[in-house]
C-alpha cells in the first residue's frame, strides 16, 4: 500500500507548492510555518500581506519565506501562469503572446470574468474607497460580498475594464461568472460598448436566477427577452442529456429517454418552435424561448463545475463495462454537437475525463467535501474541484491515448458540424423552416427515441436532407428513410462510415441502442 512516508520521499525529490486560501487563519499559519521548516512543500498564502504577517506574529508562527498572493485587483493579469509573476511587464507580454499564438492557429480566446463578487468587500479596494457603495447589503453568490452593478460607477467600472481588455488584448469574447447577479441594464450596456469595438464579440454567462432582493432585474434566463446578444448556459439540455447534476444517480435521456422535451429545447437552440412543448421543459428557470437567435443557447453537458459526464454515467450504471460507458459518452457528446446553438465541450471530455480520487490520494485520508460514492464504496468522484490538487484536475494524457476511439469520433462530429450549415442554423425562423421533429408513432418508433429531420435545401447545405435518430432505448430500433434519391449513412453512432453503400428511398435501417445515427440524402 502507498504510504504517507513514500509521498514525502517523492516530494523531497520533486518539491511542489501548496496554496492556502485562508492565509490569516491560525491553523493555516501553523501549517505554513511547519512546511517552511522543510524543503519539500512550499506554502503560498492568499490574502492581504499586512494582515497575514500581523496574524502570524500574534499567533507566534514564523512564516518568513512564504509566498503571499493578494488577488485584490480585477483588471490585473493573473500571474500564476507567468514565468515571472513579480514583473508586471512579463505577465502582460506573455498573455498577449499566448493570445496571438492561438490566433495564428485560428483559435480565439474567451476570458472568464468574475465581476459579481469579491471574497472580502469590506477591505477590498473599492469597498474601502467608498464604503457601502460598490457592494450590496444582500449576498447571493455564497462567496463573499456581491457587487452592485446597478450603481452607475460600478457599471462604468465593468464597461471600462471590459473595453480595455477587449481592445488591448484582442480577446474574442467574455464568459460572465454568475451573470444572473448583475442587472439587465448593465449587461446591455456591456454588450453595446463591446460590440462597437468588435461586432462579432462573443458574450455569454451563467444566467442562473439567484438574485432575490427585488431591487433590480437580474441578468438571468428569466429576463432573457430584456437582453440582447448575450447567451446563457442551457441547463435544460445539460440535465436533460445526462440527468440532474445534483443527483449523481438519477438518469437522463441517454439512459432511458427521460427529459426528452428538455433535450428538444436545446436542439432548437432555445428558440420558438411549434414542436417543442415548453410546459414540459424541466431543468431550467426559463422554460420558454430565450430569443430569436439559436446561439443564445450555450449547449453543454459537462463543464468545470459538478461531476464530469463520464463520472455521472458511471454512477448511474456502475455495473456496466467500460465499452458501454464509452458508447454513452459518444451519444451524449453527439447530442451537444449536433444541436442548433452554441456548443461547448469541457477540456478532456473527448477522452472521458474523470475526477475520481486516485488510490494514492485516498491513502492520505485527505478530506473532501463534495463527492459521490459508488455503491461498493470503492470509487469517490468529486463535484467541484477548484480547491484540489493538479493530479485530479489535470488532463490525463495516458487516458487520452487509451480513448482514441472516442477522441476520433468527437473529431468527426466537429468536422460534420463545420462542414454542414444545417447543424448551425442561426435563428429560430430558420429552425422552424428547416428542422422538423419526426412523429414517433407515425414512424413506428418507441416513445423514448428522439429523431429529427433537417431540410438542407432551406439552409444552403450541400445535402438535401439529413435525418438524425437518437436511440436511448434498451434495444435496436428500425427506421424507414423517405425521400427521392439515394441515402447515405454518415455515422451509425459508433463509427463514421467509410464508403457506405447507397440506400434507396424506403430503405429500413437499424439504429443500435445508445447511439445517435445520422443519414444524408445527397
RODO-2510 file (C-alpha; in nm, 4 decimals, decimal comma):
residues 522
     n   res          X          Y          Z
     1     x     0,0000     0,0000     0,0000
     2     x     0,1171     0,3522    -0,0862
     3     x     0,2005     0,5253     0,2442
     4     x     0,2468     0,8823     0,3642
     5     x     0,6200     0,8275     0,4041
     6     x     0,6523     0,7346     0,0379
     7     x     0,4645     1,0522    -0,0566
     8     x     0,7130     1,2609     0,1456
     9     x     1,0060     1,0867    -0,0263
    10     x     0,8595     1,1697    -0,3669
    11     x     0,8062     1,5344    -0,2697
    12     x     1,1627     1,5631    -0,1397
    13     x     1,2922     1,4523    -0,4793
    14     x     1,0498     1,6823    -0,6649
    15     x     0,9442     1,9761    -0,4379
    16     x     0,5989     2,1262    -0,5024
    17     x     0,3927     2,4263    -0,3957
    18     x     0,0666     2,4221    -0,1997
    19     x    -0,1869     2,7068    -0,1909
    20     x    -0,3788     2,8002     0,1256
    21     x    -0,6731     3,0313     0,0504
    22     x    -0,7398     3,1366     0,4129
    23     x    -0,3963     3,2933     0,4621
    24     x    -0,4555     3,4537     0,8023
    25     x    -0,6170     3,1511     0,9696
    26     x    -0,4006     3,0379     1,2692
    27     x    -0,4278     2,6745     1,1580
    28     x    -0,3006     2,7672     0,8120
    29     x    -0,0211     2,9786     0,9601
    30     x     0,0900     2,6869     1,1764
    31     x     0,0897     2,4531     0,8772
    32     x     0,2836     2,7081     0,6700
    33     x     0,5477     2,7533     0,9403
    34     x     0,5962     2,3762     0,9646
    35     x     0,6275     2,3427     0,5868
    36     x     0,8791     2,6267     0,5700
    37     x     1,0961     2,4320     0,8126
    38     x     1,1207     2,1595     0,5500
    39     x     1,2144     2,1769     0,1840
    40     x     0,9659     1,9574     0,0019
    41     x     0,6402     2,1572     0,0010
    42     x     0,6434     2,5376    -0,0275
    43     x     0,3352     2,7247     0,1036
    44     x     0,1575     3,0008    -0,0869
    45     x    -0,0800     3,2082     0,1274
    46     x    -0,3708     3,4003    -0,0253
    47     x    -0,4754     3,7277     0,1366
    48     x    -0,3588     4,0714     0,2417
    49     x     0,0167     4,0538     0,3236
    50     x    -0,0039     4,3006     0,6147
    51     x    -0,2919     4,1111     0,7740
    52     x    -0,1217     3,7749     0,7259
    53     x     0,2088     3,8877     0,8804
    54     x     0,0232     4,0513     1,1692
    55     x    -0,1786     3,7349     1,2355
    56     x     0,1378     3,5233     1,2210
    57     x     0,3140     3,7488     1,4679
    58     x     0,0193     3,7409     1,7075
    59     x    -0,0043     3,3623     1,6813
    60     x     0,3700     3,3157     1,7250
    61     x     0,4378     3,1469     1,3913
    62     x     0,7387     3,2166     1,1707
    63     x     0,6290     3,2415     0,8073
    64     x     0,9364     3,4183     0,6671
    65     x     0,9889     3,2937     0,3132
    66     x     0,6236     3,2171     0,2480
    67     x     0,4857     3,3411    -0,0833
    68     x     0,1813     3,5673    -0,0360
    69     x    -0,0649     3,6485    -0,3132
    70     x    -0,3261     3,9221    -0,2756
    71     x    -0,5817     3,8911    -0,5605
    72     x    -0,7303     4,2338    -0,4978
    73     x    -0,7469     4,3835    -0,8480
    74     x    -0,9918     4,2829    -1,1211
    75     x    -0,8099     4,4393    -1,4133
    76     x    -0,4730     4,2772    -1,3467
    77     x    -0,3275     3,9907    -1,5498
    78     x    -0,3119     3,6762    -1,3352
    79     x     0,0468     3,5882    -1,2511
    80     x     0,0185     3,2176    -1,1724
    81     x     0,0894     3,1196    -1,5337
    82     x     0,3671     3,3730    -1,5887
    83     x     0,7363     3,2852    -1,5871
    84     x     0,7908     3,5829    -1,3556
    85     x     0,4727     3,6972    -1,1759
    86     x     0,6659     3,9685    -0,9874
    87     x     0,7276     4,1618    -1,3094
    88     x     0,4041     4,3053    -1,4475
    89     x     0,5505     4,3580    -1,7931
    90     x     0,6290     3,9846    -1,8179
    91     x     0,2705     3,8961    -1,7300
    92     x     0,1369     4,1315    -1,9974
    93     x     0,3793     4,0270    -2,2730
    94     x     0,3277     3,6558    -2,2143
    95     x    -0,0512     3,6850    -2,2054
    96     x    -0,0516     3,8829    -2,5305
    97     x     0,1818     3,6312    -2,6922
    98     x    -0,0418     3,3491    -2,5731
    99     x    -0,3464     3,5109    -2,7383
   100     x    -0,1514     3,5808    -3,0572
   101     x    -0,0194     3,2257    -3,0859
   102     x    -0,3706     3,0872    -3,0641
   103     x    -0,4993     3,3480    -3,3106
   104     x    -0,2290     3,2420    -3,5580
   105     x    -0,3689     2,8888    -3,5284
   106     x    -0,7221     3,0150    -3,5954
   107     x    -0,8380     2,9909    -3,2337
   108     x    -0,9920     3,2808    -3,0401
   109     x    -0,9634     3,3247    -2,6634
   110     x    -1,2692     3,3893    -2,4461
   111     x    -1,1831     3,5144    -2,0994
   112     x    -1,3767     3,4154    -1,7893
   113     x    -1,4547     3,7256    -1,5813
   114     x    -1,5870     3,7316    -1,2248
   115     x    -1,7346     4,0757    -1,1623
   116     x    -2,0219     3,9601    -0,9411
   117     x    -1,8439     3,9206    -0,6046
   118     x    -1,5241     3,9504    -0,4032
   119     x    -1,4319     3,7433    -0,1010
   120     x    -1,3960     4,0442     0,1316
   121     x    -1,5735     4,3573     0,0127
   122     x    -1,5162     4,5494     0,3352
   123     x    -1,1386     4,5501     0,2926
   124     x    -1,1255     4,5326    -0,0884
   125     x    -1,0056     4,8458    -0,2681
   126     x    -1,3476     4,9513    -0,3944
   127     x    -1,5055     4,8827    -0,0563
   128     x    -1,2577     5,0981     0,1322
   129     x    -1,2677     5,3840    -0,1221
   130     x    -1,6463     5,4367    -0,0958
   131     x    -1,7862     5,2204     0,1848
   132     x    -2,1386     5,0924     0,1209
   133     x    -2,1497     5,1898    -0,2482
   134     x    -1,9817     4,9255    -0,4626
   135     x    -2,1262     4,6257    -0,2756
   136     x    -2,4809     4,5215    -0,1912
   137     x    -2,6148     4,4612     0,1564
   138     x    -2,7661     4,1320     0,0385
   139     x    -2,5466     3,8485    -0,0815
   140     x    -2,6473     3,5559    -0,3002
   141     x    -2,3192     3,4428    -0,4564
   142     x    -2,2193     3,2472    -0,1459
   143     x    -1,8625     3,3664    -0,1992
   144     x    -1,8303     3,6931    -0,0093
   145     x    -1,9856     4,0305    -0,0940
   146     x    -2,1883     4,0765    -0,4133
   147     x    -2,1027     4,3783    -0,6264
   148     x    -2,3684     4,6421    -0,7003
   149     x    -2,3607     4,6545    -1,0802
   150     x    -2,6788     4,8673    -1,0732
   151     x    -2,4795     5,1579    -0,9260
   152     x    -2,3540     5,3839    -1,2023
   153     x    -1,9863     5,3842    -1,1059
   154     x    -1,9583     5,0078    -1,0757
   155     x    -2,1420     4,9786    -1,4079
   156     x    -1,8848     5,2180    -1,5546
   157     x    -1,6063     5,0147    -1,3940
   158     x    -1,7333     4,6981    -1,5641
   159     x    -1,7814     4,8613    -1,9039
   160     x    -1,4470     5,0460    -1,8988
   161     x    -1,2366     4,7483    -1,7884
   162     x    -1,4058     4,5091    -2,0329
   163     x    -1,3484     4,7533    -2,3182
   164     x    -0,9830     4,7809    -2,2165
   165     x    -0,9377     4,4015    -2,2081
   166     x    -1,1010     4,3661    -2,5497
   167     x    -0,9012     4,6427    -2,7209
   168     x    -0,5650     4,5873    -2,5548
   169     x    -0,5511     4,2080    -2,5582
   170     x    -0,7519     4,1301    -2,8741
   171     x    -0,9766     3,8801    -2,6997
   172     x    -1,2661     3,7114    -2,8806
   173     x    -1,5189     3,7386    -2,6001
   174     x    -1,6091     3,7045    -2,2343
   175     x    -1,7805     3,4459    -2,0162
   176     x    -1,9529     3,6012    -1,7129
   177     x    -1,9498     3,4136    -1,3842
   178     x    -2,2895     3,4180    -1,2036
   179     x    -2,4181     3,6685    -1,4592
   180     x    -2,7675     3,6497    -1,3096
   181     x    -2,6403     3,8554    -1,0138
   182     x    -2,5729     4,1513    -1,2430
   183     x    -2,8569     4,3699    -1,3633
   184     x    -3,0098     4,3778    -1,7102
   185     x    -2,9208     4,7443    -1,7725
   186     x    -2,5520     4,6863    -1,7032
   187     x    -2,5248     4,3766    -1,9219
   188     x    -2,6950     4,5576    -2,2106
   189     x    -2,4509     4,8466    -2,1636
   190     x    -2,1624     4,5976    -2,1696
   191     x    -2,2984     4,4415    -2,4892
   192     x    -2,3390     4,7762    -2,6683
   193     x    -1,9951     4,9070    -2,5714
   194     x    -1,8098     4,5883    -2,6669
   195     x    -1,9923     4,5467    -2,9988
   196     x    -1,8790     4,8938    -3,1046
   197     x    -1,5211     4,7710    -3,0656
   198     x    -1,5663     4,4208    -3,2064
   199     x    -1,9008     4,3498    -3,3807
   200     x    -1,8568     3,9719    -3,3552
   201     x    -1,7528     3,9623    -2,9878
   202     x    -1,8919     3,6571    -2,8058
   203     x    -2,0718     3,7225    -2,4774
   204     x    -2,2354     3,4590    -2,2594
   205     x    -2,2621     3,3662    -1,8957
   206     x    -2,4187     3,1804    -1,6090
   207     x    -2,7716     3,3133    -1,6181
   208     x    -2,8858     3,1357    -1,3037
   209     x    -3,1810     3,3038    -1,1334
   210     x    -3,0139     3,3696    -0,7951
   211     x    -3,0944     3,7317    -0,7064
   212     x    -3,3841     3,7582    -0,4602
   213     x    -3,3799     4,1104    -0,3102
   214     x    -3,6257     4,2523    -0,5635
   215     x    -3,4352     4,5763    -0,6203
   216     x    -3,3073     4,5059    -0,9731
   217     x    -3,3934     4,2969    -1,2764
   218     x    -3,1247     4,0288    -1,2715
   219     x    -2,9438     3,9361    -1,5939
   220     x    -3,0740     3,5808    -1,5686
   221     x    -3,2542     3,3428    -1,8025
   222     x    -3,5833     3,4654    -1,6560
   223     x    -3,5219     3,8099    -1,8091
   224     x    -3,3680     3,6829    -2,1331
   225     x    -3,6137     3,8757    -2,3523
   226     x    -3,4921     4,2037    -2,1941
   227     x    -3,1331     4,1438    -2,3019
   228     x    -2,9827     4,1301    -2,6498
   229     x    -2,6918     3,9386    -2,7952
   230     x    -2,5881     3,7659    -2,4737
   231     x    -2,6005     3,3873    -2,4413
   232     x    -2,6882     3,1686    -2,1453
   233     x    -2,5679     2,8260    -2,0399
   234     x    -2,8562     2,5910    -2,1199
   235     x    -2,9106     2,3856    -1,8049
   236     x    -3,2169     2,2174    -1,9557
   237     x    -3,0227     2,0275    -2,2228
   238     x    -2,7336     1,9731    -1,9792
   239     x    -2,9512     1,7906    -1,7271
   240     x    -3,1773     1,6513    -1,9961
   241     x    -2,8971     1,4574    -2,1634
   242     x    -2,7187     1,3193    -1,8566
   243     x    -2,9710     1,3573    -1,5759
   244     x    -2,9888     1,6216    -1,2986
   245     x    -2,6481     1,7412    -1,1791
   246     x    -2,7444     1,7423    -0,8126
   247     x    -2,8386     1,3755    -0,8096
   248     x    -2,5458     1,1559    -0,9142
   249     x    -2,7637     0,8524    -0,9787
   250     x    -3,0749     0,9961    -1,1459
   251     x    -3,0999     0,9021    -1,5120
   252     x    -3,1197     1,1307    -1,8130
   253     x    -3,2189     1,0975    -2,1780
   254     x    -2,9199     0,8836    -2,2759
   255     x    -3,0154     0,6294    -2,0096
   256     x    -3,3862     0,5782    -2,0651
   257     x    -3,5280     0,8534    -2,2885
   258     x    -3,6418     1,0727    -1,9991
   259     x    -3,6309     1,4540    -2,0162
   260     x    -3,6971     1,4279    -2,3900
   261     x    -3,8589     1,7717    -2,4167
   262     x    -3,5657     1,9363    -2,2385
   263     x    -3,3312     1,7879    -2,4993
   264     x    -3,5577     1,9136    -2,7811
   265     x    -3,5434     2,2602    -2,6220
   266     x    -3,1654     2,2531    -2,6636
   267     x    -3,1784     2,1069    -3,0144
   268     x    -3,3699     2,4135    -3,1394
   269     x    -3,1282     2,6448    -2,9576
   270     x    -3,3901     2,7571    -2,7023
   271     x    -3,5827     2,9377    -2,9766
   272     x    -3,9549     2,9272    -3,0541
   273     x    -4,0502     2,6060    -3,2349
   274     x    -4,4034     2,4698    -3,2846
   275     x    -4,2988     2,1132    -3,1940
   276     x    -4,1426     2,1938    -2,8565
   277     x    -4,3791     2,1687    -2,5594
   278     x    -4,2280     2,4323    -2,3354
   279     x    -4,4528     2,3465    -2,0415
   280     x    -4,2775     2,0080    -2,0274
   281     x    -3,9249     2,1503    -2,0390
   282     x    -3,7591     2,0992    -1,6997
   283     x    -3,4153     2,1725    -1,5568
   284     x    -3,4181     2,5474    -1,6234
   285     x    -3,5713     2,8538    -1,4567
   286     x    -3,6839     2,9786    -1,8000
   287     x    -3,8711     2,7068    -1,9963
   288     x    -3,9588     2,9484    -2,2756
   289     x    -3,7961     3,0776    -2,5958
   290     x    -3,4871     3,2747    -2,4995
   291     x    -3,4707     3,4858    -2,8126
   292     x    -3,4655     3,4807    -3,1911
   293     x    -3,1084     3,3507    -3,2258
   294     x    -3,0043     2,9911    -3,1548
   295     x    -2,6582     3,0934    -3,0367
   296     x    -2,8124     3,2446    -2,7244
   297     x    -2,8308     2,8817    -2,6084
   298     x    -2,4915     2,7595    -2,4870
   299     x    -2,5376     2,3837    -2,5141
   300     x    -2,3294     2,1551    -2,2961
   301     x    -2,3445     1,8506    -2,0753
   302     x    -2,0166     1,8913    -1,8872
   303     x    -1,8260     2,1946    -1,7588
   304     x    -1,5737     2,2671    -1,4807
   305     x    -1,8434     2,2611    -1,2104
   306     x    -2,0017     1,9364    -1,0851
   307     x    -1,9036     1,5791    -1,1677
   308     x    -1,7888     1,5050    -1,5206
   309     x    -2,0119     1,3381    -1,7770
   310     x    -1,8122     1,0170    -1,7503
   311     x    -1,8409     1,0087    -1,3712
   312     x    -2,2158     1,0680    -1,3971
   313     x    -2,2533     0,7853    -1,6497
   314     x    -2,0582     0,5556    -1,4193
   315     x    -2,2589     0,6497    -1,1102
   316     x    -2,5849     0,5661    -1,2898
   317     x    -2,4624     0,2405    -1,4473
   318     x    -2,1959     0,1102    -1,2097
   319     x    -2,2266    -0,2473    -1,3292
   320     x    -2,1690    -0,1660    -1,6967
   321     x    -1,8381    -0,2371    -1,8763
   322     x    -1,6015     0,0351    -1,9949
   323     x    -1,7042    -0,0095    -2,3595
   324     x    -2,0677     0,0579    -2,2732
   325     x    -1,9796     0,3810    -2,0935
   326     x    -1,7607     0,4888    -2,3873
   327     x    -2,0591     0,4490    -2,6191
   328     x    -2,2793     0,6503    -2,3826
   329     x    -2,0129     0,9232    -2,3898
   330     x    -2,0311     0,9326    -2,7700
   331     x    -2,4093     0,9569    -2,7567
   332     x    -2,4158     1,2443    -2,5083
   333     x    -2,1497     1,4461    -2,6925
   334     x    -2,3284     1,3855    -3,0241
   335     x    -2,6436     1,5496    -2,8896
   336     x    -2,4450     1,8585    -2,7860
   337     x    -2,2551     1,8988    -3,1131
   338     x    -2,5477     1,8245    -3,3454
   339     x    -2,7911     2,0577    -3,1646
   340     x    -2,8509     2,4055    -3,3051
   341     x    -2,6919     2,6749    -3,0912
   342     x    -2,3528     2,7297    -2,9335
   343     x    -2,1856     2,4021    -2,8269
   344     x    -1,9244     2,3897    -2,5512
   345     x    -1,7043     2,0894    -2,4726
   346     x    -1,5179     2,0687    -2,1434
   347     x    -1,1481     2,0001    -2,1973
   348     x    -1,0840     1,6277    -2,1730
   349     x    -1,4415     1,5069    -2,2079
   350     x    -1,3467     1,3766    -2,5519
   351     x    -1,1391     1,1159    -2,3704
   352     x    -1,3893     1,0560    -2,0898
   353     x    -1,2332     1,2831    -1,8307
   354     x    -1,2875     1,1733    -1,4715
   355     x    -1,2463     1,3459    -1,1372
   356     x    -1,2264     1,0240    -0,9402
   357     x    -0,9944     1,0372    -0,6383
   358     x    -0,6856     0,8194    -0,7119
   359     x    -0,5846     0,5444    -0,4702
   360     x    -0,2652     0,7176    -0,3547
   361     x    -0,4575     1,0319    -0,2580
   362     x    -0,7234     0,8270    -0,0808
   363     x    -0,4445     0,6676     0,1218
   364     x    -0,3501     1,0091     0,2652
   365     x    -0,7021     1,0323     0,4151
   366     x    -0,7458     1,3832     0,2787
   367     x    -1,0920     1,5286     0,3487
   368     x    -1,3159     1,6171     0,0535
   369     x    -1,6491     1,7932     0,0897
   370     x    -1,8347     1,7445    -0,2392
   371     x    -1,8248     1,3928    -0,3766
   372     x    -2,0241     1,0885    -0,4765
   373     x    -1,9509     0,7337    -0,3622
   374     x    -2,0130     0,4190    -0,5637
   375     x    -2,2391     0,1524    -0,4159
   376     x    -1,9432    -0,0690    -0,3240
   377     x    -1,7651     0,2217    -0,1506
   378     x    -1,4553     0,1887    -0,3686
   379     x    -1,4960     0,4863    -0,6016
   380     x    -1,5085     0,8532    -0,4954
   381     x    -1,5956     1,1046    -0,7703
   382     x    -1,5581     1,4742    -0,6938
   383     x    -1,8001     1,7515    -0,7867
   384     x    -1,6362     2,0954    -0,7667
   385     x    -1,2582     2,0668    -0,7744
   386     x    -1,1356     2,4261    -0,7853
   387     x    -0,9632     2,3698    -0,4498
   388     x    -0,7998     2,0301    -0,5030
   389     x    -0,4674     1,9149    -0,6439
   390     x    -0,3421     1,9016    -1,0013
   391     x    -0,3413     1,5222    -1,0016
   392     x    -0,7214     1,5306    -1,0019
   393     x    -0,7685     1,8433    -1,2147
   394     x    -0,5017     1,7864    -1,4768
   395     x    -0,5568     1,6398    -1,8229
   396     x    -0,4627     1,2723    -1,8187
   397     x    -0,2829     1,2206    -2,1499
   398     x    -0,2446     0,8495    -2,0828
   399     x    -0,6226     0,8273    -2,0690
   400     x    -0,6359     1,0258    -2,3921
   401     x    -0,4139     0,7653    -2,5575
   402     x    -0,6391     0,4873    -2,4282
   403     x    -0,9590     0,6548    -2,5500
   404     x    -0,8578     0,7357    -2,9075
   405     x    -1,1755     0,5740    -3,0388
   406     x    -1,3875     0,8340    -2,8577
   407     x    -1,1409     1,1158    -2,9379
   408     x    -1,1538     1,0447    -3,3114
   409     x    -1,5310     1,0146    -3,3025
   410     x    -1,5605     1,3601    -3,1460
   411     x    -1,3209     1,4988    -3,4090
   412     x    -1,5506     1,3666    -3,6812
   413     x    -1,8577     1,5132    -3,5103
   414     x    -1,6915     1,8560    -3,5055
   415     x    -1,5928     1,8167    -3,8716
   416     x    -1,9516     1,7214    -3,9603
   417     x    -2,0889     2,0300    -3,7850
   418     x    -1,8344     2,2607    -3,9501
   419     x    -1,8994     2,1286    -4,2995
   420     x    -2,2795     2,1393    -4,2865
   421     x    -2,4736     2,4584    -4,2138
   422     x    -2,7825     2,2503    -4,1328
   423     x    -2,6263     2,1940    -3,7898
   424     x    -2,5578     2,5678    -3,7499
   425     x    -2,8956     2,7305    -3,8081
   426     x    -2,8620     3,0823    -3,6702
   427     x    -3,2213     3,1799    -3,5952
   428     x    -3,5463     3,0391    -3,4681
   429     x    -3,7048     3,1281    -3,8008
   430     x    -3,4526     2,9060    -3,9804
   431     x    -3,5223     2,6252    -3,7336
   432     x    -3,8957     2,6450    -3,7990
   433     x    -3,8348     2,6189    -4,1741
   434     x    -3,5577     2,3610    -4,1828
   435     x    -3,5905     2,1454    -3,8678
   436     x    -3,8752     1,9014    -3,8115
   437     x    -3,9052     1,6524    -3,5270
   438     x    -4,0217     1,3143    -3,6558
   439     x    -4,3501     1,1796    -3,5184
   440     x    -4,2581     0,8597    -3,3335
   441     x    -4,5982     0,6993    -3,3680
   442     x    -4,6125     0,7600    -3,7430
   443     x    -4,2557     0,6344    -3,7839
   444     x    -4,3108     0,3266    -3,5677
   445     x    -4,0501     0,4332    -3,3129
   446     x    -4,0644     0,3738    -2,9352
   447     x    -4,1613     0,6885    -2,7452
   448     x    -3,8145     0,7142    -2,5875
   449     x    -3,6425     0,7663    -2,9259
   450     x    -3,5819     1,1220    -3,0492
   451     x    -3,5479     1,1791    -3,4236
   452     x    -3,5407     1,4919    -3,6348
   453     x    -3,5026     1,5866    -4,0000
   454     x    -3,3102     1,8823    -4,1428
   455     x    -3,4025     2,0286    -4,4835
   456     x    -3,0727     2,1206    -4,6446
   457     x    -3,2426     2,2978    -4,9369
   458     x    -3,3718     2,5628    -4,6955
   459     x    -3,0409     2,6432    -4,5302
   460     x    -2,7821     2,6254    -4,8088
   461     x    -2,6498     2,2783    -4,7247
   462     x    -2,4978     2,0512    -4,9899
   463     x    -2,7143     1,7659    -4,8594
   464     x    -3,0849     1,7766    -4,9486
   465     x    -3,1955     1,6118    -4,6256
   466     x    -3,0354     1,4960    -4,3040
   467     x    -3,2001     1,2578    -4,0580
   468     x    -3,0733     1,2243    -3,7006
   469     x    -3,2003     0,9407    -3,4805
   470     x    -3,1068     0,9268    -3,1109
   471     x    -3,1866     0,5876    -2,9599
   472     x    -3,1643     0,5682    -2,5776
   473     x    -3,3829     0,2565    -2,5870
   474     x    -3,2504    -0,0696    -2,4443
   475     x    -3,2591    -0,2416    -2,7830
   476     x    -3,2055    -0,1589    -3,1503
   477     x    -3,4860     0,0135    -3,3433
   478     x    -3,5911     0,0121    -3,7098
   479     x    -3,6373     0,3326    -3,9075
   480     x    -3,7559     0,3931    -4,2643
   481     x    -3,5760     0,6508    -4,4788
   482     x    -3,8074     0,8529    -4,7032
   483     x    -3,7009     1,0899    -4,9798
   484     x    -3,6436     1,0760    -5,3548
   485     x    -3,2839     0,9865    -5,4313
   486     x    -3,0136     0,7879    -5,2611
   487     x    -2,9467     0,7991    -4,8892
   488     x    -2,6017     0,7620    -4,7332
   489     x    -2,5060     0,6504    -4,3844
   490     x    -2,2933     0,9257    -4,2260
   491     x    -2,2458     0,7587    -3,8873
   492     x    -2,4166     0,4697    -3,7139
   493     x    -2,3424     0,6363    -3,3807
   494     x    -2,0435     0,4114    -3,3178
   495     x    -1,8179     0,4862    -3,6140
   496     x    -1,8303     0,7262    -3,9078
   497     x    -1,8960     0,5386    -4,2295
   498     x    -1,6308     0,4932    -4,4980
   499     x    -1,7626     0,4324    -4,8496
   500     x    -2,1082     0,3137    -4,7387
   501     x    -2,3424     0,1501    -4,9882
   502     x    -2,6203     0,3830    -5,1098
   503     x    -2,9700     0,3282    -4,9738
   504     x    -3,2906     0,3586    -5,1770
   505     x    -3,5962     0,5588    -5,0816
   506     x    -3,7951     0,3496    -4,8336
   507     x    -3,4939     0,1592    -4,7053
   508     x    -3,5373     0,0337    -4,3493
   509     x    -3,2264     0,0818    -4,1366
   510     x    -3,1316    -0,0389    -3,7903
   511     x    -3,0333     0,2175    -3,5274
   512     x    -2,8387     0,0490    -3,2484
   513     x    -2,9099     0,1032    -2,8816
   514     x    -2,7338     0,4005    -2,7184
   515     x    -2,6407     0,5684    -3,0460
   516     x    -2,7100     0,8854    -3,2427
   517     x    -2,7176     0,7828    -3,6084
   518     x    -2,7037     1,0286    -3,8999
   519     x    -2,8211     0,9680    -4,2571
   520     x    -2,7947     1,2091    -4,5534
   521     x    -2,9899     1,2414    -4,8777
   522     x    -2,7405     1,3818    -5,1287
***
